[in-house]
Amino acid sequence: SLAECMDFWLEYLAGAKPCHFPRLPREIQPVTDFLNSVEVSLGHPSPPRKLCALNGLTITNLLQIAWGVVLRQHTSSDDVCFGTLVTGREAPRPGVHDIVGSILIQRSCVSAHSK
């Protein structure tokens, strides 16, 4: 039910605060009227894959951990919360693989770092 869903998320995210990046000074704020991309070489993929295999992680998990560390640094907060968009094709629902169109799920990632 909707009430049960709301109760779950209220409990799961209790105490979570939004992670806002500090604003850039006006003189170095980027122009936002166009899109841009940057290609970055991360080197050979073997070391991250080996790290993941040794720790039972996926590359996605590793990137989420890295993003949590970035948020922690930039927000000066030990506890960070962010969302990630994933496919819903693995959802435990009958007939999910027969659905035509996109299935997207917004997942919440909460990372609490102890000192």
N, C-alpha and C positions, 0 to 999 in steps of 0.2 A: 504494500500500500504506500501511498505518497507520504503518509505520516511516519511510517516505519523508515522509509528512505531518508526523510529529513532528520529523524532522530539519529540514524546511523552517522550521517555526515556531520551533524552538529557535535556528536561525541568524538568522531575521528579527528575533526579539525579543531577541537576545543583548544584554545590557547594559541592557535596558529595566527601569526600576524603576516600581513602582506609584505612582500620583499620589494621595496621600491629602490631603484638605483638612485644615487645622488644626481641631482640635475647638473648638467654641464654649465659652466659659465657661458653667458650669452655670446661672447666673442668667439667661442670655439664650438658652438652648437652646429651640427651638420645641416646642410640644406636638405629639406625633406620633400622636395617636389619631383624627385626622380628616384628610380630604383637603381641599385648598384650591387655588384657581387664581387667577392674577392676569392680567388682560388689559393688555397694554402696546402702545401705538401706536408703531410705529417710523417714522412719517411716510410720505411718499410713497415707493413702491417703486422709482421710477425711478433714483435715484443708485446703490443697490446693484446693480441690474441692469446699469447702464451700466458700473460698475466691473468686474463679472464679464465682460461682453462684451469689454471692452478687454483683459482678462487671460486669456481662455480658461477662465474658471471657471464653476461653477454656483452658485446660491444656497446649495446644500448645502455645497459646498466652502468658501464664504465663512464659513458658520456653523461649520464644523469648524476653520477657521483661528482664528476668534474664540474658540472653546472652548479651543483649544490655548494661546492667549495668556492666557486666564483661568486655566487650570491652571498655566501658567508663573508667573504673578504670585502665586497663592495657595500654591504649593508651593515657591517660591524655587528652582526647578530649571530649567536651560536645556534639558533634554531631557524631554519628556513623552510619555506613551503612554496612549491611551484607546481604547475600543471604540465602534463605532457599528453599529446594527442596520439592515440594508437588505433590500429585497425581493430574492429570488433569481430573479425572472422573467427577468432578462437573462443568467442563467448559460448558458454555451456548452454546453448539454446537449441532445441530441436529445429532442424531446417535452416539454420543460419547460413549454411553453405549454398542454399538454393535462392537466397535473397538476391535480387538484381539491384545493383547500385552500391553506393558507398555505405559502409558501416563504420562509424568513428566513435571512439570512446575517449572522454577526457578523464585522465587519471590524475589523482593528486599525489605528489611526492612530498613527504614530510621528512626532514633530516634534522635530527637533534644531536648536537655535538656536546659531549661532556668535557669539562675542563680538566 
